Amino acid sequence: MIEAELKARVHSPEAVVRQLDERAEARVEVYRDTYYDRPDGSLSNADQELRVRTVHGAEGTRTVLTFKDAAVEERSGSKPEHETRVEDTDSAHAILRGLGHVESIAFEKRCRNYDFEAHGRKMLATLVRVPEIDGTFLEIETLVDEKDVRAALDDVRAVFAGLGIGPEDLTRDTYTGAVRAARGHTGT
């Protein structure tokens, strides 16, 4: 499946929270993301991502292993995504290191997640704050087949518009890049 996703800077987070709270109940969670690459950087050079995410929330803690392939839609950066739950977080990290991957960066995201339906699609809206970078972001995504990416992105844009977020607020900036810049280097 393709994660048809757009991300925007949010200038009025409180107003967006109020509107999203009307659509669905929020799940407040803290993500601890660790990204891995090959020693030569070939995953990031190929626009691929390998991540271990540990999620802490009211319903407990869970860990997922995610691989995102290269973008299939350049303007949005929408990517094929493969994800599975991991029972033992330490073992997942050890397996990736044992396979020769190296940690490229790790950071925390503070999220408010909302699951709802819009335009006949299941959507996930995530309001994000990363303590190391300025601003609040909103990601809205839906999982689709590759042939449906453009139509799905139009539906995602419509949800943004309904929240008062215009195309000028959309961004392709990555959290990994912003955190690296905030830390003043390209490593962990």
N, CA and C of each residue as an Amber inpcrd file, in Angstrom:
protein
   564
   0.8380000  -1.1890000   0.0000000   0.0000000   0.0000000   0.0000000
   0.8810000   1.2490000   0.0000000   0.3280000   2.3100000  -0.5470000
   1.0120000   3.5980000  -0.5790000   0.4160000   4.4830000   0.5080000
   1.2830000   5.1350000   1.2500000   0.8620000   6.1020000   2.2470000
   0.7350000   7.4450000   1.5230000  -0.4730000   7.7910000   1.0830000
  -0.7180000   9.0850000   0.4470000  -0.8110000  10.1090000   1.5670000
   0.2130000  10.9440000   1.6760000   0.3410000  11.8090000   2.8440000
   0.8070000  13.1950000   2.4340000   0.2880000  14.1820000   3.1290000
   0.7650000  15.5500000   3.0150000   1.0250000  16.0820000   4.4190000
   1.9590000  17.0050000   4.4960000   2.3130000  17.6170000   5.7780000
   2.2860000  19.1280000   5.6090000   1.8100000  19.8290000   6.6410000
   1.7360000  21.2850000   6.5980000   2.1900000  21.8730000   7.9270000
   2.6940000  23.0870000   7.8440000   2.9500000  23.8700000   9.0510000
   1.6010000  24.4130000   9.5270000   1.3860000  24.3740000  10.8240000
   0.1270000  24.8390000  11.4020000   0.4000000  26.1370000  12.1430000
  -0.3200000  27.1880000  11.7500000  -0.1220000  28.5000000  12.3680000
  -1.0520000  28.7410000  13.5470000  -2.1670000  28.0080000  13.6100000
  -3.1280000  28.1350000  14.7140000  -3.4370000  26.7500000  15.2770000
  -2.4780000  26.1530000  16.0110000  -2.6770000  24.7780000  16.4980000
  -3.9330000  24.5930000  17.3350000  -4.2670000  25.5740000  18.1830000
  -5.4340000  25.4210000  19.0550000  -6.7120000  25.3050000  18.2230000
  -6.8290000  26.1090000  17.1660000  -8.0150000  26.0590000  16.3070000
  -8.1010000  24.7220000  15.5790000  -6.9740000  24.2100000  15.1320000
  -6.9610000  22.9210000  14.4320000  -7.3260000  21.8000000  15.3990000
  -6.8130000  21.8520000  16.6220000  -7.1590000  20.8450000  17.6270000
  -8.6660000  20.8510000  17.8810000  -9.2440000  22.0170000  18.0310000
 -10.6950000  22.1010000  18.2660000 -11.4690000  21.4390000  17.1200000
 -11.0790000  21.7270000  15.8830000 -11.7850000  21.1580000  14.7340000
 -11.5910000  19.6460000  14.6490000 -10.3740000  19.1720000  14.9120000
 -10.1230000  17.7280000  14.8620000 -10.8350000  17.0160000  16.0080000
 -10.8960000  17.6690000  17.1830000 -11.6130000  17.0770000  18.3150000
 -13.0920000  16.8730000  17.9930000 -13.6420000  17.6790000  17.0880000
 -15.0310000  17.5040000  16.6630000 -15.1930000  16.2940000  15.7400000
 -14.1250000  15.8890000  15.0670000 -14.1820000  14.7650000  14.1260000
 -13.9590000  13.4170000  14.7960000 -13.0670000  13.4090000  15.8030000
 -12.6820000  12.1310000  16.4150000 -12.0490000  12.3800000  17.7740000
 -11.9210000  11.2980000  18.5300000 -11.2430000  11.3740000  19.8230000
  -9.7370000  11.2960000  19.5920000  -9.0060000  12.1750000  20.2500000
  -7.5530000  12.2190000  20.0810000  -6.8780000  11.1050000  20.8710000
  -5.8300000  10.5360000  20.2770000  -4.9010000   9.6560000  20.9760000
  -3.6070000  10.4530000  21.1450000  -3.2910000  10.8040000  22.3860000
  -2.0740000  11.5560000  22.6540000  -0.9620000  10.5450000  22.8910000
   0.0940000  10.6620000  22.0770000   1.1770000   9.6830000  22.1320000
   2.5280000  10.3770000  21.9480000   3.5530000   9.7580000  22.4900000
   4.9200000  10.2050000  22.2810000   5.6350000   9.1040000  21.5050000
   6.2220000   9.4900000  20.3640000   6.9680000   8.5500000  19.5320000
   8.4530000   8.7340000  19.8020000   9.1430000   7.6320000  19.9330000
  10.6060000   7.6440000  19.9840000  11.0570000   6.9490000  18.7040000
  11.5100000   7.7270000  17.7310000  11.8870000   7.2170000  16.4190000
  13.3920000   7.0590000  16.2990000  13.8160000   5.8970000  15.8380000
  15.2180000   5.6510000  15.5410000  15.3020000   5.2110000  14.0890000
  16.0270000   5.9840000  13.2880000  16.2030000   5.6800000  11.8690000
  17.5400000   4.9940000  11.6610000  17.5320000   4.0110000  10.7830000
  18.7310000   3.2510000  10.4500000  19.0640000   3.4340000   8.9790000
  20.3330000   3.2630000   8.6670000  20.8000000   3.2970000   7.2870000
  21.9370000   2.2920000   7.1610000  22.3870000   2.0960000   5.9540000
  23.5970000   1.2980000   5.7360000  24.7850000   2.2250000   5.9830000
  25.9390000   1.6680000   6.2990000  27.1040000   2.5300000   6.5810000
  27.4310000   3.5020000   5.4370000  27.1230000   3.1170000   4.2010000
  27.4070000   3.9960000   3.0560000  26.2870000   4.9970000   2.7730000
  25.2310000   4.9890000   3.5860000  24.1270000   5.9190000   3.3960000
  23.2250000   5.5730000   2.2260000  23.3080000   4.3560000   1.7450000
  22.5830000   3.9970000   0.5130000  21.0640000   3.9790000   0.6700000
  20.5400000   3.7450000   1.8620000  19.0870000   3.8090000   2.0260000
  18.5980000   5.2510000   1.8350000  19.1970000   6.1850000   2.5420000
  18.7560000   7.5730000   2.4050000  19.0500000   8.1000000   1.0010000
  20.1390000   7.6850000   0.4040000  20.4420000   8.1090000  -0.9690000
  19.3930000   7.5910000  -1.9520000  18.7570000   6.4620000  -1.6430000
  17.7110000   5.8860000  -2.4930000  16.3140000   6.3560000  -2.0690000
  16.2380000   7.3370000  -1.1550000  14.9700000   7.8760000  -0.6520000
  14.1630000   6.8120000   0.0860000  14.8670000   5.9080000   0.7660000
  14.2180000   4.8580000   1.5450000  14.4290000   5.1390000   3.0320000
  13.5260000   4.6060000   3.8530000  13.6180000   4.8000000   5.2990000
  13.4350000   3.4630000   6.0080000  14.2250000   3.2470000   7.0360000
  14.1200000   2.0760000   7.8960000  14.0760000   2.6080000   9.3190000
  12.9700000   2.3170000  10.0190000  12.7440000   2.9720000  11.3060000
  12.1980000   1.9880000  12.3400000  12.6570000   2.1590000  13.5780000
  12.0410000   1.5160000  14.7360000  11.3740000   2.6400000  15.5170000
  10.0540000   2.5040000  15.7190000   9.2870000   3.5200000  16.4450000
   8.6750000   2.8820000  17.6840000   8.9800000   3.4610000  18.8370000
   8.3360000   3.0450000  20.0730000   7.3410000   4.1310000  20.4470000
   6.0830000   3.7170000  20.6320000   4.9810000   4.6410000  20.8900000
   4.5270000   4.4680000  22.3310000   4.5420000   5.5690000  23.0720000
   4.0690000   5.5760000  24.4610000   2.7600000   6.3540000  24.4930000
   1.6960000   5.7220000  25.0080000   0.3960000   6.3810000  25.0770000
  -0.4170000   5.8520000  26.2330000  -1.6370000   6.3270000  26.3500000
  -2.5250000   5.9420000  27.4420000  -2.8250000   4.4520000  27.4440000
  -2.7790000   3.8350000  26.2740000  -3.0830000   2.3940000  26.1770000
  -1.8410000   1.5200000  26.2910000  -0.7130000   2.1040000  26.6840000
   0.5030000   1.3300000  26.8590000   1.5780000   1.7200000  25.8570000
   2.5400000   0.8240000  25.7220000   3.6840000   1.0530000  24.8350000
   3.6980000  -0.0310000  23.7810000   3.9750000   0.3760000  22.5450000
   4.1120000  -0.5840000  21.4530000   5.2660000  -0.1360000  20.5710000
   5.8400000  -1.0800000  19.8500000   6.9460000  -0.7810000  18.9430000
   6.6200000  -1.3360000  17.5730000   6.9300000  -0.5440000  16.5390000
   6.7260000  -0.9850000  15.1660000   8.0000000  -0.7770000  14.3650000
   8.2360000  -1.7120000  13.4510000   9.3440000  -1.6420000  12.5040000
   8.7450000  -1.2160000  11.1760000   9.3250000  -0.1920000  10.5480000
   8.7770000   0.3590000   9.3150000   9.8620000   0.4710000   8.2550000
   9.5010000   0.0730000   7.0340000  10.3320000   0.3370000   5.8580000
   9.4900000   1.1420000   4.8800000  10.0290000   2.2740000   4.4590000
   9.3660000   3.0850000   3.4300000  10.2640000   3.0970000   2.2070000
   9.6920000   2.7140000   1.0700000  10.4360000   2.7060000  -0.1800000
  10.4630000   4.1190000  -0.7610000  11.1130000   4.2850000  -1.8880000
  11.2250000   5.5920000  -2.5330000   9.8480000   6.1380000  -2.9100000
   9.7430000   7.4470000  -2.9380000   8.4790000   8.1290000  -3.2570000
   7.9710000   7.7250000  -4.6420000   6.6640000   7.5190000  -4.7180000
   6.0220000   7.2170000  -6.0070000   5.3270000   8.4460000  -6.5730000
   5.2030000   9.4930000  -5.7580000   4.5800000  10.7380000  -6.1880000
   5.4640000  11.8540000  -5.6600000   6.1920000  12.4920000  -6.5620000
   7.2720000  13.3920000  -6.1700000   6.8120000  14.6330000  -5.4110000
   5.7170000  15.2640000  -5.8230000   5.3100000  16.5190000  -5.1770000
   4.9520000  16.3270000  -3.7150000   4.3240000  15.2060000  -3.3840000
   3.9210000  14.9660000  -1.9990000   4.9460000  14.1430000  -1.2280000
   5.7260000  13.3470000  -1.9490000   6.6480000  12.4230000  -1.3000000
   5.9760000  11.1600000  -0.8090000   4.7620000  10.8710000  -1.2950000
   4.0270000   9.6710000  -0.8720000   4.8220000   8.4220000  -1.2320000
   4.8850000   7.4930000  -0.2710000   5.7530000   6.3230000  -0.4010000
   5.0160000   5.0250000  -0.0920000   5.4700000   3.9270000  -0.7020000
   5.0140000   2.6090000  -0.2380000   5.5320000   2.4000000   1.1860000
   4.6640000   1.8640000   2.0400000   5.0440000   1.6770000   3.4400000
   4.7370000   0.2510000   3.8620000   5.6990000  -0.3520000   4.5550000
   5.5450000  -1.7040000   5.0920000   5.8650000  -1.6250000   6.5780000
   4.9100000  -2.0580000   7.4060000   5.0640000  -1.8880000   8.8400000
   4.5670000  -3.1260000   9.5670000   5.2650000  -3.4680000  10.6470000
   4.8420000  -4.5940000  11.4700000   5.1600000  -4.3040000  12.9320000
   4.3220000  -4.8250000  13.7830000   4.5290000  -4.6670000  15.2210000
   5.6850000  -5.5540000  15.6760000   6.4460000  -5.0620000  16.6370000
   7.6090000  -5.7570000  17.1660000   7.3560000  -6.0590000  18.6380000
   7.5930000  -7.2910000  19.0430000   7.3780000  -7.6770000  20.4460000
   8.5050000  -7.2300000  21.3710000   9.7420000  -7.2430000  20.8750000
  10.8980000  -6.9410000  21.7140000  11.7040000  -5.8210000  21.0570000
  11.5870000  -4.6230000  21.5970000  12.2310000  -3.4410000  21.0200000
  13.7400000  -3.5950000  20.9530000  14.3630000  -4.0360000  22.0580000
  15.8220000  -4.1770000  22.0790000  16.2880000  -5.1690000  21.0240000
  15.5360000  -6.2540000  20.8440000  15.9090000  -7.2430000  19.8270000
  15.7960000  -6.6570000  18.4240000  14.7750000  -5.8450000  18.1730000
  14.6320000  -5.2240000  16.8460000  15.8450000  -4.3650000  16.5280000
  16.2820000  -3.5630000  17.4950000  17.4800000  -2.7430000  17.2820000
  18.7050000  -3.6360000  17.0640000  18.8240000  -4.6860000  17.8610000
  19.9720000  -5.5910000  17.7330000  19.9830000  -6.2920000  16.3740000
  18.8220000  -6.7010000  15.8910000  18.7430000  -7.3630000  14.5820000
  19.2130000  -6.4080000  13.4860000  18.7180000  -5.1790000  13.5090000
  19.1230000  -4.2250000  12.4730000  20.6220000  -3.9520000  12.5210000
  21.1740000  -3.7880000  13.7290000  22.6300000  -3.5850000  13.8480000
  23.3750000  -4.8360000  13.3930000  22.8520000  -6.0130000  13.7530000
  23.4880000  -7.2640000  13.3470000  23.4970000  -7.4660000  11.8470000
  22.5150000  -6.8930000  11.1650000  22.4590000  -6.9610000   9.7030000
  23.3320000  -5.8910000   9.0460000  24.0470000  -5.1230000   9.8630000
  24.9770000  -4.1390000   9.3270000  24.4390000  -2.7270000   9.2070000
  23.2110000  -2.4920000   9.6820000  22.6670000  -1.1370000   9.6440000
  23.2100000  -0.3300000  10.8190000  23.2910000   0.9670000  10.6240000
  23.7700000   1.8630000  11.6750000  22.6820000   2.8940000  11.9690000
  22.6220000   3.3200000  13.2150000  21.6590000   4.3480000  13.5900000
  22.0730000   5.6520000  12.9240000  21.1540000   6.2640000  12.2020000
  21.4870000   7.5330000  11.5520000  20.9810000   8.7270000  12.3520000
  19.8270000   8.5640000  13.0300000  19.3200000   9.6350000  13.8780000
  18.1820000   9.0830000  14.7370000  18.0320000   9.6570000  15.9180000
  16.9290000   9.2920000  16.8140000  16.3990000  10.5770000  17.4410000
  15.0750000  10.6610000  17.5820000  14.4680000  11.8350000  18.1870000
  13.0550000  11.5090000  18.6300000  12.4540000  12.4580000  19.3430000
  11.1140000  12.2910000  19.9010000  10.1140000  13.1840000  19.1720000
   8.9060000  12.6420000  18.9780000   7.7870000  13.3990000  18.4120000
   6.6280000  13.3150000  19.3930000   5.9880000  14.4370000  19.6470000
   4.8010000  14.4740000  20.5050000   3.5910000  14.6470000  19.5970000
   2.6770000  13.6840000  19.6640000   1.6180000  13.6030000  18.6530000
   0.2180000  13.5310000  19.2630000  -0.7380000  14.1030000  18.5290000
  -2.1770000  13.9330000  18.7630000  -2.7030000  13.2990000  17.4930000
  -3.1460000  12.0530000  17.5970000  -3.6180000  11.2960000  16.4420000
  -5.1410000  11.2410000  16.4170000  -5.6840000  11.3850000  15.2100000
  -7.1250000  11.3390000  14.9980000  -7.4260000  10.4110000  13.8260000
  -8.2170000   9.3670000  14.0580000  -8.6990000   8.4860000  12.9950000
 -10.1250000   8.8900000  12.6580000 -10.4090000   9.1190000  11.3760000
 -11.7590000   9.4880000  10.9500000 -11.9290000   9.1560000   9.4730000
 -13.1510000   9.2580000   9.0090000 -13.4350000   9.0640000   7.5870000
 -13.7550000  10.4000000   6.9530000 -13.2270000  10.5900000   5.7420000
 -13.5270000  11.7910000   4.9630000 -13.4350000  11.4210000   3.4940000
 -14.3860000  11.8870000   2.7170000 -14.3990000  11.6320000   1.2700000
 -14.3690000  10.1340000   0.9630000 -15.0060000   9.3490000   1.8340000
 -15.0760000   7.9130000   1.6370000 -13.7950000   7.1660000   1.9460000
 -12.8610000   7.8130000   2.6410000 -11.5640000   7.1900000   2.9530000
 -11.3050000   7.2220000   4.4570000 -10.5970000   6.2080000   4.9420000
 -10.0910000   6.2430000   6.3100000  -8.8670000   7.1570000   6.3080000
  -8.8870000   8.1190000   7.1980000  -7.8030000   9.0970000   7.2900000
  -7.1880000   9.0490000   8.6800000  -5.9310000   9.3900000   8.7370000
  -5.2300000   9.5940000   9.9990000  -4.6400000  10.9900000   9.9440000
  -5.0480000  11.8230000  10.8830000  -4.4690000  13.1590000  11.0280000
  -3.6190000  13.1480000  12.2920000  -2.3930000  13.6280000  12.1740000
  -1.4780000  13.6570000  13.3110000  -0.9220000  15.0610000  13.4610000
  -1.2210000  15.6710000  14.5950000  -0.6570000  16.9670000  14.9450000
   0.6570000  16.6800000  15.6590000   1.7470000  17.2620000  15.1730000
   3.0940000  16.8840000  15.6230000   3.8730000  18.0860000  16.1400000
   4.5280000  17.8590000  17.2730000   5.5500000  18.7770000  17.7930000
   6.7990000  17.9530000  18.0230000   7.9120000  18.4550000  17.5260000
   9.2140000  17.8500000  17.7750000   9.9700000  18.8410000  18.6470000
  10.2900000  18.4620000  19.8880000  10.8810000  19.4270000  20.8110000
  12.1160000  20.1560000  20.2780000  12.8500000  19.5250000  19.3990000
  14.0880000  20.1350000  18.9100000  13.8920000  21.1350000  17.7730000
  12.6760000  21.2110000  17.2150000  12.4690000  22.1420000  16.0990000
  11.2660000  23.0380000  16.3850000  11.2620000  24.1880000  15.7690000
  10.1790000  25.1520000  15.9610000   8.9620000  24.7590000  15.1430000
   7.8070000  25.0290000  15.6900000   6.5790000  24.8830000  14.9360000
   5.7780000  23.6500000  15.2770000   4.5460000  23.6780000  14.8030000
   3.6200000  22.5560000  14.9070000   3.2670000  22.1550000  13.4910000
   3.1660000  20.8590000  13.2740000   2.8920000  20.3270000  11.9410000
   1.6530000  19.4480000  11.9940000   0.9860000  19.3360000  10.8540000
  -0.1280000  18.4300000  10.7180000   0.1420000  17.5330000   9.5270000
   0.1120000  16.2260000   9.7790000   0.2220000  15.2300000   8.7190000
  -1.1600000  14.6080000   8.5510000  -1.5990000  14.4640000   7.3130000
  -2.8390000  13.7400000   7.0470000  -2.5110000  12.6940000   5.9970000
  -2.9070000  11.4440000   6.2850000  -2.5740000  10.3440000   5.3850000
  -3.7400000   9.3900000   5.2320000  -3.6880000   8.6480000   4.1430000
  -4.6180000   7.5540000   3.8880000  -3.8550000   6.5100000   3.0870000
  -4.1450000   5.2390000   3.3120000  -3.4680000   4.1630000   2.5890000
  -4.2690000   3.7950000   1.3500000  -3.5850000   3.7390000   0.2000000
  -4.2510000   3.4870000  -1.0750000  -3.3670000   2.6370000  -1.9800000
  -3.9700000   2.1220000  -3.0540000  -3.2050000   1.4740000  -4.1170000
  -2.5040000   2.5590000  -4.9250000  -1.4310000   2.1850000  -5.6070000
  -0.6410000   3.1730000  -6.3510000  -1.4710000   3.9380000  -7.3800000
  -2.4270000   3.2740000  -8.0090000  -3.2380000   3.9410000  -9.0410000
  -4.1610000   5.0160000  -8.4610000  -4.3610000   5.0270000  -7.1470000
  -5.3020000   5.9400000  -6.5100000  -4.6110000   7.0850000  -5.7540000
  -3.3030000   7.2050000  -5.8810000  -2.5580000   8.1830000  -5.0820000
  -3.0170000   9.6110000  -5.3630000  -3.1130000   9.9900000  -6.6190000
  -3.4720000  11.3920000  -6.9340000  -4.8540000  11.7550000  -6.4040000
  -5.8370000  10.8820000  -6.6070000  -7.1860000  11.1560000  -6.1110000
  -7.1870000  11.2300000  -4.5840000  -6.4330000  10.3460000  -3.9400000
  -6.3570000  10.3510000  -2.4770000  -5.7250000  11.6500000  -1.9760000
  -4.6810000  12.1110000  -2.6550000  -4.0450000  13.3600000  -2.2520000
  -4.9910000  14.5440000  -2.4260000  -5.8290000  14.5160000  -3.4520000
  -6.8420000  15.5670000  -3.6070000  -7.7970000  15.5630000  -2.4130000
  -8.1650000  14.3650000  -1.9470000  -9.0510000  14.2620000  -0.7840000
  -8.3520000  14.7540000   0.4800000  -7.0790000  14.4540000   0.6140000
  -6.3070000  14.9330000   1.7620000  -6.2310000  16.4620000   1.7270000
  -5.9680000  17.0290000   0.5420000  -5.9350000  18.4940000   0.4130000
  -7.2730000  19.1130000   0.8210000  -8.3710000  18.4470000   0.4790000
  -9.7010000  18.9500000   0.8450000  -9.8750000  18.9690000   2.3580000
  -9.3560000  17.9600000   3.0470000  -9.4330000  17.9480000   4.5100000
  -8.6100000  19.1010000   5.0750000  -7.3990000  19.3050000   4.5430000
  -6.5980000  20.4540000   4.9800000  -7.3720000  21.7500000   4.7830000
  -7.9600000  21.9220000   3.6090000  -8.7090000  23.1440000   3.3120000
  -9.8510000  23.3420000   4.3120000 -10.5310000  22.2570000   4.6590000
 -11.6120000  22.3310000   5.6350000 -11.1320000  22.7420000   7.0130000
  -9.8490000  22.5340000   7.2790000  -9.2510000  22.9270000   8.5590000
  -8.6290000  24.3170000   8.4820000  -8.7740000  24.9690000   7.3100000
  -8.2120000  26.3090000   7.1400000  -6.7360000  26.3300000   6.8200000
  -6.2210000  25.2150000   6.3280000  -4.7980000  25.1110000   5.9920000
  -4.6870000  25.0430000   4.4750000  -4.0190000  26.0460000   3.9030000
  -3.9410000  26.1490000   2.4530000  -2.6970000  25.5320000   1.8680000
  -2.6220000  25.4730000   0.5450000  -1.4730000  24.8750000  -0.1340000
  -0.1570000  25.5790000   0.1830000  -0.2310000  26.8550000   0.5250000
   0.9930000  27.5910000   0.8670000   1.6150000  27.0970000   2.1710000
   0.8440000  26.3710000   2.9840000   1.3460000  25.8480000   4.2650000
   1.9660000  24.4540000   4.1330000   1.7480000  23.8020000   2.9930000
   2.2870000  22.4550000   2.7980000   3.8030000  22.4980000   2.7400000
   4.4320000  21.4320000   3.2380000   5.8910000  21.3510000   3.2420000
   6.3390000  19.9250000   2.9760000   7.4780000  19.7880000   2.3210000
   8.1210000  18.4890000   2.1240000   9.3060000  18.3390000   3.0780000
   9.5690000  19.3460000   3.9090000  10.6710000  19.2670000   4.8640000
  10.4730000  18.0480000   5.7530000  11.5600000  17.3650000   6.0520000
  11.4820000  16.1670000   6.8860000  11.8760000  16.5000000   8.3190000
  11.3380000  15.7330000   9.2520000  11.7330000  15.8960000  10.6490000
  13.2030000  15.5220000  10.8200000  13.6230000  14.4750000  10.1290000
  15.0320000  14.0580000  10.2560000  15.9610000  15.1780000   9.8190000
  15.6530000  15.8180000   8.7020000  16.4890000  16.9210000   8.2250000
  16.4640000  18.1040000   9.1710000  15.2930000  18.4410000   9.6940000
  15.1690000  19.5730000  10.6100000  15.8980000  19.3070000  11.9200000
  15.8050000  18.0880000  12.4300000  16.5070000  17.7590000  13.6750000
  18.0150000  17.7900000  13.4460000  18.4640000  17.2360000  12.3240000
  19.9100000  17.3050000  12.0250000  20.3820000  18.7520000  11.9720000
  19.5970000  19.6030000  11.3010000  19.9780000  21.0160000  11.2010000
  20.0030000  21.6720000  12.5800000  19.0120000  21.3530000  13.4270000
  18.9640000  21.9230000  14.7750000  20.1570000  21.4810000  15.6120000
  20.6080000  20.2600000  15.3570000  21.7680000  19.7570000  16.0980000
  23.0780000  20.2510000  15.5150000  23.0050000  20.8600000  14.3280000
  24.1910000  21.4220000  13.7230000  25.1420000  20.4390000  13.0810000
  24.6230000  19.2310000  12.7690000  25.4760000  18.2400000  12.0990000
  24.6090000  17.2380000  11.3520000  25.2460000  16.3070000  10.6740000
  24.5120000  15.3370000   9.8700000  24.4170000  13.9800000  10.5320000
  24.9810000  13.8040000  11.7070000  24.9450000  12.5010000  12.3710000
  23.8190000  12.4180000  13.3690000  23.9350000  11.4550000  14.2980000
  22.9210000  11.2200000  15.3260000  22.8500000  12.3540000  16.3040000
